[in-house]
Amino acid sequence: MKVETIEQFRNLVLTLGLPRTDVVLFGVICPYCGKNDRVRPLDPPEELKVEELGETNIDLYDRIWRELQPGESLAVCKFCHNILQLQGGDQKGIPLYEL
């Protein structure tokens, strides 16, 4: 997986203020910083509204989402702002850099 793609997605998530909901995945430990109360699931591209984020941002988010996520969910740690993949029914966080 390309580090540049992961960083581009991370910056886009920060810029857009995603995720839109403040749902915490308690019990999922961030593989980067070790926090277990800051991991939040990211919104799938089809759930985001073009009116709120702009078509260009949605298109970029959708393209990178599909490139990073081979069938599992993605999340962000709101403490260290790293993107991770959720596996096992959203029970385990895996660093994207290891995929």
C-alpha positions in Angstrom: 0.0 0.0 0.0 1.3 3.4 -0.9 2.2 5.6 2.0 1.4 8.7 -0.1 -2.2 7.4 -0.6 -2.7 6.8 3.1 -1.4 10.2 4.0 -3.5 11.9 1.3 -6.6 10.1 2.7 -5.6 11.1 6.3 -5.3 14.7 5.3 -8.6 14.6 3.5 -10.4 13.1 6.5 -8.9 15.9 8.8 -9.7 18.7 6.3 -13.3 17.5 5.9 -13.8 16.9 9.6 -14.8 13.3 9.2 -16.4 11.2 10.4 -19.7 13.1 10.6 -21.0 11.0 13.5 -19.3 10.8 16.9 -19.7 7.0 17.4 -16.9 5.5 19.4 -15.9 1.9 18.8 -15.2 1.0 22.4 -12.8 -1.9 22.8 -11.0 -1.3 19.5 -7.5 -0.3 20.3 -5.7 2.1 17.9 -2.6 0.2 16.6 -0.7 3.4 16.4 -1.2 5.1 19.8 -2.9 2.5 21.9 -6.0 4.5 22.8 -9.2 2.4 23.1 -11.7 5.2 23.4 -10.9 7.4 20.4 -11.4 5.1 17.4 -14.4 6.2 15.2 -15.7 4.5 12.0 -15.4 6.5 8.8 -18.4 7.1 6.7 -18.6 5.1 3.5 -18.5 7.4 0.5 -22.1 6.6 -0.5 -23.3 8.0 2.8 -21.6 11.4 2.4 -23.5 14.4 0.9 -22.1 16.2 -2.0 -23.9 19.4 -0.9 -21.9 19.4 2.4 -18.4 18.4 1.2 -18.3 19.2 -2.5 -18.2 16.9 -5.5 -14.4 17.0 -5.9 -13.8 16.1 -2.3 -16.4 13.2 -2.5 -14.9 11.9 -5.7 -11.4 11.9 -4.1 -12.6 10.3 -0.9 -14.5 7.6 -2.9 -11.5 6.8 -5.1 -9.0 6.6 -2.2 -11.6 4.7 0.0 -11.9 2.0 -2.7 -8.1 1.8 -3.1 -7.5 1.4 0.6 -10.4 -0.7 1.6 -10.6 -4.2 0.1 -14.0 -5.1 1.7 -13.5 -4.1 5.3 -14.4 -0.9 7.2 -12.1 2.0 7.8 -11.8 4.1 10.9 -9.8 7.0 12.3 -8.3 7.5 15.7 -9.3 11.0 16.8 -6.3 11.1 19.2 -3.4 10.5 16.7 -5.5 11.0 13.5 -4.2 7.8 11.9 -6.4 5.8 9.5 -6.9 2.1 10.3 -8.7 -0.8 8.9 -11.3 -2.6 11.0 -11.5 -6.4 10.9 -13.4 -9.1 12.6 -16.7 -7.4 12.6 -15.1 -4.1 13.5 -13.5 -5.6 16.6 -9.8 -5.2 15.7 -7.9 -2.2 14.3 -5.1 -3.0 11.8 -2.6 -0.3 10.6 -3.0 0.4 6.9 0.8 0.5 6.6 0.9 -3.3 7.2 -1.6 -4.2 4.5 
